[in-house]
């Protein structure tokens, strides 16, 4: 169940309330919004995690809000990996070459 979204490319002035309102107006139920802060500066780190009510709302949010402009920046949304979820195995030659 993927109901957590990684929101990237945030301006430092964006608040959790602004993100919550944007998602609720466009998609639906927002359970939580978490914007990690830099401990030295107190500004946000440029990304946030938004937890939606269900996986359908999360997928709809990614498709409808990806590229949306907020505070002069275009949001970059992807579904976040869930804890314990296995990553796809990659071969040694898929990591790039030096």
N, C-alpha and C positions, 0 to 999 in steps of 0.2 A: 504494500500500500504506500504509494508515493503522495503524501499530502504536504510535504515540506518543499519550499521553493527557495533557491539561492538567487537573490537579487543583487546584481553587480552594477558597477559604474554609478554609484550614488555620489551626489555632491556632499560636501562636509556639513552643509546647513540643513540637510533633510532630516526630519524627525520621524520617530516611530508612528506618531499620530498621522502625519501626512501619508505615510505608506499604508497604514491601516485604512484610512478613508478612501484612498485610491482603489485598493483592492475590494473593499466592501461595496463601493458604488458600481464597480465594473463587474465583479464576479459573484461574491456572496459572503459566506461566513468566514471571518478571520479569527482563528483561535489565539494566535500570538504573533508578535513581531519582535525580533531581536536584532539590534544593530550593535555589533561589537565596537567598543571605543578604544582608542589608543591611550594607554595609561599615562603617557608623558604629556600629550597635548590635550586630551579630553575630546578630541574630534573623532567622528566615526571613521572607520577604516575603509570606507568606500563600498561596503557590501552589507547585506542584511539577510536574515532568514525569516521567511513568512510561513506560518503553519496554517493551512486551510482546513475547512471542516471535513472534506473528503478528497479522495484522489481525483474525482471528476472535476471538482472545482479547481484543484491545483493545475490540472492539464488545461482547463479553459483559461485560467489566469495566464499561464505561460504563452498560450497561443494568442490571446487578445492584448496582453500588456507588454509583450516583448517589443522593445523599440519605442515605447511610450516616453515622451519627454516629461521630466520632472526637474524643476530648478535648473533648466538649461542643459540637462544631460539625458541621453537616451538610455533607458534601463535595459539591462541584459539579464533575462530570466532563464533559469534552467531548473529542472527538478533535482533536488538534493538527494544524495545517496543516503539510504537508511542505515543505521548502525547494524553491523552483522551481515550486511548484504555483500555477497561475493562479487568481486570485480571480474570482468572478463579477462581470461588468461591471454597474455601477449607473448608472442615469440620474441626471441632476442633480436631479430632483425627488424622488428616493428618499433623499436625505441629510437631509431635514427642512427646516423653514423657520424663519426668524428673525423 
